[in-house]
Amino acid sequence: MSSWDDRPPEERALLNPGYCGILLWKASSEYAAEVGDDMPLDIAFLVLPLALHRAVRESLPRTVRTPLPVWLGEHPGSQARVSELVTTLVPFTREALLFGGSNKMLSVSSQGVGAIGLAAHQVRVALGDATEDMLASASRAAFVGKWLARSGSGATVMALFGLRP
């Protein structure tokens, strides 16, 4: 990763570790609410590609009752697009995980990613003056956490996207 000052303004605005950490917090919070456990670390790398990219985000189902394989079948280009985005966004996801962990928003271990409940207030405050696009991404990140919790193990979800953990 290049130094913060050397990054383009768009990257600093949309891919900053604080905001991306919030997206991971929203996803891991909903994941845990659904299954009672931390979100697998490999699934965390799907959150930013699914929540940040407008075309992908807007193509996601409206309900968690739509199975992941059905959605992938209805959107044949999505598997390749998400796989490409995962590769591109790996450094930003790592940076967000480190930021979230060091700022006591996320617990991060080889077992998974957990949302620290005490950070809920921080998240609400941080999103208080967010743009409509940022709020849409945050909402879809929460959806992604809940949806992927219903989609099987981390290895299964990654395999459906054609990825290896």
Secondary structure, 3 states (H helix, E strand, C coil): CCCHHHCCHHHHHHCCHHHHHHHHHHHHHHHHHHHCCCECHHHHHHHHHHHHCHHHHHHCCCCCCCCHHHHHHHCHHHHHHHHHHHHHHHHHHHHHHHHHHHCCCEEEECCEEEECHHHHHHHHHHCCCCCHHHHHHHHHHHHHHHHHHCCCCHHHHHHHCCCCC
